[in-house]
Amino acid sequence: AEVAQILAKFDKTDPEMELANLLSSITSTMSDRGSVMKSFNSGFQKWRSEKLQDEDGTSVEKVDSFFCYMHVLINMASAALEALKCFDLCAIEKKAMPTKNGRSTTEDALYAACRTFQTQCDERTGQSAAFQAFLYGKDPGRKCRFSKLIGNRCNIQFVNGAAFYYHVGDMKDFLDVWKGGGTLSFTLNLLQQYLSNKVVVAGCRALGVLEKLVTTPMWGQIINATNILELNSLSLTMKSEFIRLAEDASELLQATPESIFPAQPVPHDVVYQALFQDSGDPELDALTISAIELVLSSWVILIEKQLHDYLPGGVYDNPDAELKEKSKHVPTTNVTCERSICYRNRLHQLKPSAKTLHIESLLLLSTNKTVDWLEKLSEDEKKRALQTARKAAPGCIKQQKEREQQILHHRLALLKEKQEEKERKIRKVSMERSKICDAVQHDGGEWRTAEEVEERLSACTSESKQKEKVLTQLRFHKVVLQDPVPPDKKYLLQQQVTVNGTVKKFSLSELKENLIELISMNNICHNNNNNDDDDEEDLHSEAGQLTQYKSMDNVSELVQAEKEKMKVKRNKQREKL
C-alpha cells in the first residue's frame, strides 16, 4: 500500500488503482514452504483477493505457489547427513569418541577437517597455510580442495565430502609431520583418529560420489533452466533414479560412471579420479555402497514430499498453455533473495550502527537497479523523481519509527505472555510436587529398597490401595526427583505403554517391578552424572579406545533393515499425499 501511494504521487494517479495494478502483476510466489512462508502466502492470498474482487463480488484467480529447487538441494544435504547417522548405527559397534550435538561421525569429521584446513579455518587450531605449503611441497600444482563453510550453503557438504576423500592421504601425512616428537591439539588428534575410521572415509566418499554424479549436475540443470516448469522432467528423473539406485548402487563405483542426468556432463578432474579409481579395499567399497543406498533411500522420501506438485499427478504436472504463460517468468530458485539476505548480513557487519531503513534502502537500490533506471529518464523526469523521493523521505522515516515502536510493543507483549505462562507452569509444577511430597510423607517417606517396598505394600488392606501407593512413589521419582533413565527404560516411570497402536496399562505386579528396578538403578548410579560433551578432558580419556566395527554381514542386514523402514515411511507419506 505504501509503494502504491508513492507511485500515485509520482504518476499523479489514484492510489487504489496503483495498488490494484501491483497486486494484479503478482501471479506467483516462490518459497521454501517453511511455517512463516505458509502463513505469508495464505495471508497475502486473502488480502489480494479482497482488494481485487470483481464488481459482482467474485475473487480473481489465485496466486500459484512454487517450491524453490535450491532448497531441495539444501534439504537433500540435511537428509543425507541424517541417513549417515543410521549408517553409523549399522556399521559401528562402539565409537572411540563421542560426536558433538548428535552428529554422525562423517559430519563430525568433515567439520573437523574444514576447521583445520579450509581458507577460513579456525583461528585457534586451523593450519590452512601450513597445509597448503605441505601440498605444494608434494606437488606444486596440488591445491587444497576444501571449500569455505561461511558464505556457502548449497551443495557444500557434498563438495567437502569429496575433498575429504581426495585429501585422506595428504591429511594423514601432514598430521604425522606436524606432530613431530610432540602431541597434537585435541581437534587435530580427533581428526587423526577419524582419518583411520573406515566408516568416516566411506561416508565422505559416498558424499563425494553423489556430488559428482547427482548434486552438481542437478544444480547445473537448475541454474540453466529458464523456467521452473522446465524442471518437471528433472523431478521425475530424480525420483525414478533414486528408487532404482537405492536397491543397488554398485554401478556408481564403476571406473568412469556418468551423471544420472545425461544432459549434464561430469568433469573428470583429479577429485573425480580419486573417487572412482580402484581403492584396493573391498570392505571400503561395500561400506561406501551401503552409505549411498541409505542416502538415496532418504532422498526418495524427500523428493516425493517436496516435489510432489511437479511429479505425475501434481498440480503443475503437464501444465496447460495458460499456466505456462502465467509462470513463464518464474525462476527455478529464490537464490536472489538468499543473496539479498547475505548482502544484508554483510552490510550489518560493515555498518553495525546503521538503521534498518538505511539497510533496506541500499538493498532496494542494488536489487532494483534504481541507478540504471534513473539514467534512462530524461533530465526533467529525473529531477521530478529525485524531488519526489526527497519529499517522501521524512514521511518514510516517520513511518519506519512508528513501525519499530509497534514491533517493540508487540515483542514486549509476547515476552509478558511467555513470562506469565512460565510462572503459571512453575506454580502448577510446584503445587503438584507439594501434593506428591505430602502423599509420600504420609506413606512413610521415599521407599529406598526392594525389601521396604514389600514391607510397605504388605501393610495395605486392598490391592487398589497398594496400586495407589506404588503410583505415588513412581510420580515422586518422575516429578520430584526427576530420575534420569535411559531412553529404552522410560516405561519405568509410566502407568501405561502403547504397543502397535494399542494402549496397555501396567498391572500392580508390573508397576511394582518397575519401581524396584528404578530404585535399584538409582542405588547403583546415584552419583553417576553425565558430563558436558565439550569437556575435553573426558574426551581425551576416551580417545585411547579404538572404534569397534560390526561384521560386514551384520552391516548389510542392518542397512537393508533401515532401507525397509524408509520404504514403510515412504508408503505412509504417499497415502497422505
N, C-alpha and C positions, 0 to 999 in steps of 0.2 A: 504494500500500500504506500509506503514511503517513497519507493522508487517511482511509482505511478505519479505521485504528487510532484516529484522533481521533473519528470518528463513532461507533465502537463504545464508546469511553469515555463519550461524551456520551449515547448512547441505551442504554448498558448491554446491548449485543448482541455477537454473535460477529464478530470482525474479518474472518474469511473470508467470512461471509455478506454483510457490508457491501461487501467488495471485489467479490464476485460481482454484487451489485446495481449497483455503479458501472459495472463493465465491461459488464454487460448493457444498461445505458442508453445506451452509446455504440455506435451502429449505423452512423454515417457520419463521415467526416473530409473536410476541405477543405484544399487546399494549392496552392502554385504549381508543384508537381511538380519542385522542384529536387532535386539529388542528396541533400541532407540529408533532405528530406521523404520521398523514396522509401525511404531506409533506415529512417526512423522508422515509416512505415506498415507496412513488411514486418515490422519488429521488434515493433511493437505488435500486429499481427495474430497473429503467432506466440505471443506471450505471452498474449494474450487467449484464444486457442484452448486453450492448455494449462490455463489457470485455469478455463475454463468447459466443459470436456469433460463430456458426459453420462455417466450411470452405465455405459452399455455401451461407453464409450470413444470415441464419435463426437463430432466437434467441432461447435460451434454454427455458425450462419450467419456468413459472412464480413462484414467491415465494408466498406461501399461508400466509395470514394474519389472525391470530386468535384473538378473543377478550378475555381478561382476566376475569375469573369468579370472582376474588376477587373484581374487580371494579364494577361488577354487584351488589355485596352486599353493597359496599360503596355507589353506586348510589341509591340503594333501601332505604338507610337511608336518603339521601337527599330528595328523593321523598316522604318518609313518613313524614318528617318534613314540607314539602310544603303542604301535604294533611292536616296536623294538623292546618295549617293556615286557610284552608277552614272550618275545624271543629270549630274553634273559631268563624268565621263569622256566622256559622249555630246555635251555641249554646249560644253565649254571646250577650246580648243586649247592655251592656255597661261595659267596663273594669274598674276595680277600679284603676289600674296602667297601664301606657303605657309600652309596651315591648320595648326592645332595638334592634335597627337595623332591625325592622320589623319582628322579630321572633315571633313564636307562643307562647302562654302562657306556653304551655307544655315544649318547648325547653328552654324558659327563666327560668322556674322553675328548670329544670334539671341542667342548668348551675349554678344557684344559689346554689343548693344543693351540686353539685360537688365542687364548690369553697369553700364551708363551711366544708364538711365532708370527702372528699377523702384524701388519704395519702399525695398527693402533692397538698395541698389546698392553697388557697390564703394566703399570708403571713400576710395581714392586718386583714382579717376577718375570716380566717379559724379556725375551732375548732376541728380538726381531733382527736387529743389526748384526749381532754375532752369528745368528743362524744364516743370514744372507751371505755373510763373508765365508762361512763354512761351505755353503753350496757353491760359491764362486771358486773356492779352493779345489773342490772336487771337479767342477766343470764350469768354465767361465760363462757358458750360455744357460746354465741351470738357474731357475728362479723359484722363489717361494710361491706356491700356488694357493695359499690360504687367502681368502677374501675377508674384508673388514665386516665385522658384525654391525658396527654403528653405521647407519645410513643404508643398510641393506636389509630387506625383509623377504623379498620374493626369491625363492629358489636357493637361498643362501645355505641352508642346511645340506642340501644335496651337493652343491659345489664344494663345500668344505669337507664333506664325506669323501668325495673323490680325491681331494687334495691330501687328506689324511692317509688314504691308502697309498697314494703316489709317494708320499714322503716317509712311510713307515721306516724304511732302512735308513734314510737320512736322519730322522729324529733319533733313532737308536744310537747311531754313530756319534751324533752331536752330543747327546747326553753323556755318553761314555767319556768323550773328550772333555766336556765341561765339568764333569765330576772330578776328574783328575785323581788326586790322592785323598780328596776330602769327601764331603757329603753334599747331597743335593737338597734344595729347599723342599718344603712339603709339596708344593704344586708340581715341581719337576720330578720328585720321587713318585708322586701319584701317576704322572704321565708316563714315566718309565715302566711302571707296572702295567698300565693299560696297553702299551705297545707290545707286550708279550701275551696279551689276552686274546685268544683266537676269536672269542665271541665279539669283542670290540672290533677287531680287524675285519671280521666277516660282516658286521653291521655297517661299518663305514664303506666297505666295498659294495655292499648292496645299495647304499645311498648313492654312491658314485655311478654304479651301473644304471640306476634309474634316472640319474641326472643326464647321462649321455643319451639314453635311448627313449626317455619319456618326457621329463620335465622341461629340459632345454628346448627340444624340438617342439613341444607343446607351446611353450612361451613364444617361440618364433612364429608359429601359426597364429597365435592370438594377436600379436602386435602387427602382423602383416595383413590381417583381415580388415577390411574397410567398414564392415557392418556386423553387428553382433549375430544376426541370423545366419551369416555365412558359416558360423561355427557349429551349427547343428550336427553336421556330419562328424565334426571333431568329437562332440559329446558321445555320439553313437559308437565311434571307433574306440574311444577310451573305455566305454563300458564293455563292449564285446571282447576287446583285447585283454582287459584286466581280468575278466571272468575266465578266459581261456588260459592265460599265463598263471593265474593263481593256482591252477591244478598242477601245472608242471612248468616251471620257469627255467629249466635247464638250458633251453635254447638261447637264453640271454647271456650265457657264459661261453658261447662259441668264440672262435678265433676272431672273426670280424662281423659281429652282428650289426644289423641296421635298425633304425628307429621304427617304432610301431606306426609312425606317420610317414608313409612313403614320400610325400611331397616335401618333407623337410630332411635334407641330408645331414649326416652326423660328421663333424670334423674329426679326423683321425690324428689328434695331437698326441703329445707324449703322455698325457694323463690317460687318454683312451687306450693307448698301447699298454700302459701299466695295468689297467683294469682288466683287460681281456687277454693278456698273454698267459700262458700256462703257469699256474702258481706252483706246480710240483707238489701240492698238498691236497690230496683228495678230501680230507676232512674239512679243510678250509673252504673248498668249493661246495661241499654239501651243506655246510653251515650258511654260506652266502645264499645258496638257492633257497634254503628254508626261510631265511630272513626276507628275501624278495617275495616269496609266496605269501608270507604273513602280511607284509606291507600292501601287496596288491589286493589281498582279501579285504583289508580295511578300506582300501580305495574304492572297491565296488560299492560298499555301503555308502560311502561319502558321495560318490558320483550320482548314484540313484536318488539320493536325497536332495542334493543341492542343484543338480542339473535336471531335475525331474521335468521342468517346464520345456526343456529343449529336446528331450528324448521322445521317442514314439509314444503318442497318447497325451503329450503335454500340450499346454495352451499355445506354445509357439512352434510346435512341430508342424511342418507343411504349411507355412504361412501363406495367406492369400495375397492378392495384389494390393489390397487396401492396407494390410498390416505391413507389407514390405515398404510401401510408400511412407507410411506413418513412422516407421522406425529406421529409415534409410540413413539418418544422421546419428543414430545411437552408436557410440563407440563400443568396443569389446571390453573395456575395463574403465574403472574410475581412477586410473593412475594419475590423472591431472589433479584430482582432489587430494590424493595422497602426497603429491609433490608440493601442493599448496600448504598442507599441514607441516611438511618438512621445512619449507621456506619460513613458515610462521615460527617454528621452534628455533630456527637459525636466527631470525630477527630478534627473538626474545633473548637469545644469548648475547647478540651484539649490542642490543639496546634494552638492558634489563629494566630501565626506568620508563620506557615508552608506554604511552597509554594504549588501551585496546583500540580506540578509534584510529590512532596513527598506524598501528599494525594492519588493521583492516583496510585502510586507505592504500597502503603500499601493496597489499595482496591484490586488491581490485585493480590498481594501476598496472600491475605486472600481468595479471591473468587476462584482463580485458583489453590489454594493449591500447590503453587510453591515449598515450602519446602519439601512436601511429594514427589513431582516429582524428586527433586534433590537427595533425599535419595535413590531412586530406581536406579539411574545411577551408573555406575562404577566410580572408582576414576578418571580415565583419562577423561571420558566424563564429570564428574562434574567439573574438573579443566578447561576443554575446554569451558564449558557453562559459568562458572564464568568469565573466561578471555574474552569471547565474550561480556558478559554483561558490564564488566569494560571498554572495548574499545568503546562500543556503548554509554556509559553514557554521555560523553562530547557532542556527536552529538545530543542525546536526549534533553539535557539541552539547547543546542543552538536552536534546533527546537522549543522547548517549549517557549523560549523567543521571537522567531520570531512570533510564533502563537499568543502570548499575545499582541505583538505590532500590529499585524493585527486586532485582536479583538478590541483593543483600538481605532485604527483609524476608524474602521467600526462603533463603537459606537459614536465617535465624529461626523462622517458624518451624522448618524441618528439624533443626537441631533441638528446639524445645520439645517437639513431638517425640524425637528419639530419646531425649533425656527423661521425659515423663514415662515413656514405655519402659525404659531401663529401670527406673525407680519402681514402677509397678511390678515388673518381673522380680526385682530384688525383694520387694515386700512379700510377694507370693511365695518365693522360694524360702524366705526366712520363716514365714508362717508355717509352711509345710515341714521344714526342718524342725521347728519348735514342736510341732504336733507329733512328728515321728519320735523325737527325743523323749517327749513325755511318755509316749506309749512304750518305748524301750525301757525307760526308767521304771515304769510301772511293772514291767516283766522281770525286773531284777538286773537291768543293765545289758550291755552287749555280751552275746554268747561267744566265747573265745576258743572253745574246744568241742570236739565231737561228743565227748562224754557229757559236757554241760548241755548240749543240745538235747541229748536223750533224756537227761535228768529233768530239764525244764518241760519237755513235752509230756513226760510221764505224769507230771503233776496236773495236766489238763484233764478235764472231765469228759470232753467230747472231741470228735475229730475236727469239727468246724472250728473249735477254739484253738486246736493245735495248728491248723492251717492259717488262721488269723495271726498267730504269734510268729510263725515262720515267715509269712509275708511281711510282717512288721520288721523283722531282722533283715530281710533282703532289701526292703526300702531304705533301712538305715545304712546299709553298705553302699547302696546306689546313690542316694541323695545326700546323706550327711558325710559319710567317709569318702564317697566318690572313688571307690576302689578301681585301680587300673587293671583291666582284664584284657587278654589278647582278643583280637577280632573274632577268632573261632570259638571263644568262650563267652561271648556277650549274652548268650541264653541263660547263663548262671544268675543274672540279675533280672530276668524277665519272668512274668507269670505265664506266658504262652509263647509259642513259636508258630510260624507259618511254613508249612511243608506242602510243596506243589499246589500252592493256592488255597490250601485248607488250614484253618486255624486250629491248633492243637493246644489245649490247656494242660498245664502240668498237674499231675496228681499230687497228693500230700507227700507220698514217698519220694517222688521225683524232686519236689521242692526241697525236701529235707536233704536229699543227696546233693543238690546244687548248693545249698547253704553250707554243708560240711566241706564240700570241695572248695568253696570260696574261702572259708575260714582256713583251710589247710594251705591254700595258695598264699594268703596273707601272712601266715606264720613263717612260711619259707622265704617269701620275697618282701619281708617287711621293710627292709632298708635298701631295696634294690630300685633306685630311681634312674630313669633314662637320662643320659647326658645330652647336651646340645650336639647336633650334627656337626657344628662348626668347631667343636673343641679339637684342636689339632693334636693335643697330647693323646687323647683316646684313639684318634685315627692312626697316629703313629704306632700305638701299641698293637693295633690290628694289622699294620702294614706288613708285618713279617709273615702273616699267614698267606698261603697260596690259594688262588682261586681253584675250586674243585668243579670239574665239569661232569655232566651226565654222559652216559654212553650214547653213541650215535643212534642206535636202535631206539633208545628211550627218547632222544630228541625228536626223531621222526614221528614217533607215536604222539608225543605231546604237541608238536606243530600241527599234525593232522587234526588233533582234537580241538586246538584253537581255531583252525580253519572251519571246522564243523560248527563251532559256536558262532563264528561270524556269519556263516550261511543261515543259521537259525535267526540271528538278528536281522539279516538282510531280508529274509522272508517275512518276518513280522513287520518290518518297515514297509515292504511292498504292499501288505494288506492295508496299512494305514493310508498309504498314498493312493 
